[in-house]
Amino acid sequence: MTNQKEVLILGGGLAGLTAAIHLSKLGIQVTVIEKNNYPKHKVCGEYISNEVLPYFEWLDIGISKLEPTSIKKLQFSTQNGTTITANLPLGGFGISRYALDFHLYHLAISLGCIFVHETVENVVFEKDEFEVTTSDGTLFKSKIVLGAFGKRSTIDVKLNRNFIQKKSHWLAIKSHYIGDFPNDLVGLHNFEGGYCGVSKVENNVINICYIANYEAYKSHKNSEDFQKDVLSKNPNLKKIFENATLIFDKPLSIGQISFDKKEAVENHILMIGDTAGLIHPLCGNGMAMAIHSAKIASEVVFSYYESKCSRTSLEEQYIKKWKFNFEKRLKAARFLANILQKPRISSILMRTLVKLPFVLPIIIKKTHGKTIII
Ligand SMILES: Cc1cc2nc3c(=O)[nH]c(=O)nc-3n(C[C@H](O)[C@H](O)[C@H](O)COP(=O)(O)OP(=O)(O)OC[C@H]3O[C@@H](n4cnc5c(N)ncnc54)[C@H](O)[C@@H]3O)c2cc1C
């Protein structure tokens, strides 16, 4: 790769695909290295905040073609089933990652983006250029690399990133079901050791996705037992599971989910999406953040090529914008997740919310962004 305006993106999930579309639209030659093929199901709550909609329009994503569900309300419950419902200040939509990522992939290809289906093994930065090696031994060179390889990857190990040195106690499980559930609602139900999100995606399918502490999970034989013995103690979840039929062969699971702080730029790579920091899924804002960070990175890379500014200035601009947009949200989410895992404080919070329901939308706002401005 010797062209002037080119970008190499490591990972083709939501952040990588969004940046690929944005940069391709601006005339930059993009190569995405993605280890999996599309379409593919992913462990995700699949609720996206409406804050992304104007940006999706600008990118010509045509999200309505995928017929997502429109979600306007949040139902939140404690482990014993005490429940409150609130309107979501901005609202959102439900779409499966299977459909969304596949759609974005096709759009990126139609804009001239190149996809390489290989696993990135190593990234070296030397003499103002990156050398990226994939598992089949191919070497890619590029002036700009975006890191979009998600929550946890072998690339994090190679880069010796801080968070990868620590064990994480969170695992997550997701499945699709058919059954009875309102179209316009996202349920967020607490159980001992975790939270479960329930909402509809396209085709009237219900997505049930939960995150659990490994300590709470490990004494159970499998996810079915865990659902029966632990999740179903929350009467809301019991009712949902009783009225839903699994349509996956078996649930998908992932482990070692870390919410630790990460750097937005590491080894000169601009990190986008979960690679720069994962917000707790109970906030339902990770995808909007992945999409938004891809926008910010695409803009600074474009101006780097246009104005021929220095690499130091490119990295400083990205870090500044990333912090401005996401740092407070991540802090608020960490604080909230900690509170909700402490039964006594959490029950005081719930009693307060039942008496003062207008407080819930205020909390939601703290963990969400404003509509993304073009
Ligand atoms: C349990 C759970 C529920 C969630 N629910 C919601 C929700 O309801 N709403 C919401 O907004 N957010 C939610 N999130 C967060 C959301 O899923 C993420 O923030 C979002 O997927 C981030 O996108 P990404 O592109 O950064 O990462 P990903 O979508 O994970 O993409 C990373 C890509 O990199 C590829 N990759 C990794 N390593 C390599 C390698 N070495 N070589 C090549 N390719 C590689 C992977 O195959 C993958 O395709 C949830 C997260 C969890 C864990």
PDBQT file of the ligand as one rigid body, heavy atoms in Angstrom, charges set to zero:
ROOT
HETATM    1  C1  LIG A 401     -23.485  -8.161  26.804  1.00  0.00    +0.000 C 
HETATM    2  C2  LIG A 401     -23.398  -6.910  26.006  1.00  0.00    +0.000 A 
HETATM    3  C3  LIG A 401     -24.573  -6.270  25.626  1.00  0.00    +0.000 A 
HETATM    4  C4  LIG A 401     -24.492  -5.076  24.912  1.00  0.00    +0.000 A 
HETATM    5  N1  LIG A 401     -25.651  -4.454  24.544  1.00  0.00    +0.000 NA
HETATM    6  C5  LIG A 401     -25.616  -3.281  23.897  1.00  0.00    +0.000 A 
HETATM    7  C6  LIG A 401     -26.807  -2.602  23.519  1.00  0.00    +0.000 A 
HETATM    8  O1  LIG A 401     -27.926  -3.064  23.722  1.00  0.00    +0.000 OA
HETATM    9  N2  LIG A 401     -26.682  -1.386  22.910  1.00  0.00    +0.000 N 
HETATM   10  C7  LIG A 401     -25.467  -0.835  22.627  1.00  0.00    +0.000 A 
HETATM   11  O2  LIG A 401     -25.433   0.269  22.075  1.00  0.00    +0.000 OA
HETATM   12  N3  LIG A 401     -24.318  -1.467  22.934  1.00  0.00    +0.000 NA
HETATM   13  C8  LIG A 401     -24.364  -2.677  23.555  1.00  0.00    +0.000 A 
HETATM   14  N4  LIG A 401     -23.200  -3.344  23.836  1.00  0.00    +0.000 N 
HETATM   15  C9  LIG A 401     -21.932  -2.765  23.400  1.00  0.00    +0.000 C 
HETATM   16  C10 LIG A 401     -21.692  -3.014  21.906  1.00  0.00    +0.000 C 
HETATM   17  O3  LIG A 401     -21.894  -4.368  21.585  1.00  0.00    +0.000 OA
HETATM   18  C11 LIG A 401     -20.269  -2.620  21.551  1.00  0.00    +0.000 C 
HETATM   19  O4  LIG A 401     -19.975  -1.375  22.112  1.00  0.00    +0.000 OA
HETATM   20  C12 LIG A 401     -20.063  -2.566  20.027  1.00  0.00    +0.000 C 
HETATM   21  O5  LIG A 401     -20.236  -3.844  19.478  1.00  0.00    +0.000 OA
HETATM   22  C13 LIG A 401     -18.686  -2.043  19.715  1.00  0.00    +0.000 C 
HETATM   23  O6  LIG A 401     -18.386  -2.195  18.355  1.00  0.00    +0.000 OA
HETATM   24  P1  LIG A 401     -16.867  -2.386  17.901  1.00  0.00    +0.000 P 
HETATM   25  O7  LIG A 401     -16.848  -2.217  16.450  1.00  0.00    +0.000 OA
HETATM   26  O8  LIG A 401     -15.987  -1.579  18.770  1.00  0.00    +0.000 OA
HETATM   27  O9  LIG A 401     -16.526  -3.904  18.286  1.00  0.00    +0.000 OA
HETATM   28  P2  LIG A 401     -17.027  -5.240  17.585  1.00  0.00    +0.000 P 
HETATM   29  O10 LIG A 401     -18.367  -5.058  17.004  1.00  0.00    +0.000 OA
HETATM   30  O11 LIG A 401     -16.817  -6.301  18.606  1.00  0.00    +0.000 OA
HETATM   31  O12 LIG A 401     -16.012  -5.459  16.373  1.00  0.00    +0.000 OA
HETATM   32  C14 LIG A 401     -14.684  -5.837  16.535  1.00  0.00    +0.000 C 
HETATM   33  C15 LIG A 401     -14.288  -6.634  15.308  1.00  0.00    +0.000 C 
HETATM   34  O13 LIG A 401     -12.882  -6.851  15.305  1.00  0.00    +0.000 OA
HETATM   35  C16 LIG A 401     -12.633  -8.164  14.819  1.00  0.00    +0.000 C 
HETATM   36  N5  LIG A 401     -11.300  -8.576  15.322  1.00  0.00    +0.000 N 
HETATM   37  C17 LIG A 401     -10.904  -8.717  16.597  1.00  0.00    +0.000 A 
HETATM   38  N6  LIG A 401      -9.622  -9.093  16.666  1.00  0.00    +0.000 NA
HETATM   39  C18 LIG A 401      -9.204  -9.191  15.378  1.00  0.00    +0.000 A 
HETATM   40  C19 LIG A 401      -7.957  -9.539  14.790  1.00  0.00    +0.000 A 
HETATM   41  N7  LIG A 401      -6.904  -9.874  15.518  1.00  0.00    +0.000 N 
HETATM   42  N8  LIG A 401      -7.866  -9.530  13.437  1.00  0.00    +0.000 NA
HETATM   43  C20 LIG A 401      -8.936  -9.191  12.662  1.00  0.00    +0.000 A 
HETATM   44  N9  LIG A 401     -10.136  -8.864  13.175  1.00  0.00    +0.000 NA
HETATM   45  C21 LIG A 401     -10.269  -8.850  14.511  1.00  0.00    +0.000 A 
HETATM   46  C22 LIG A 401     -13.784  -8.983  15.376  1.00  0.00    +0.000 C 
HETATM   47  O14 LIG A 401     -13.994 -10.167  14.655  1.00  0.00    +0.000 OA
HETATM   48  C23 LIG A 401     -14.950  -8.012  15.273  1.00  0.00    +0.000 C 
HETATM   49  O15 LIG A 401     -15.675  -8.160  14.071  1.00  0.00    +0.000 OA
HETATM   50  C24 LIG A 401     -23.233  -4.537  24.544  1.00  0.00    +0.000 A 
HETATM   51  C25 LIG A 401     -22.061  -5.201  24.915  1.00  0.00    +0.000 A 
HETATM   52  C26 LIG A 401     -22.130  -6.378  25.632  1.00  0.00    +0.000 A 
HETATM   53  C27 LIG A 401     -20.873  -7.082  26.024  1.00  0.00    +0.000 C 
ENDROOT
TORSDOF 0
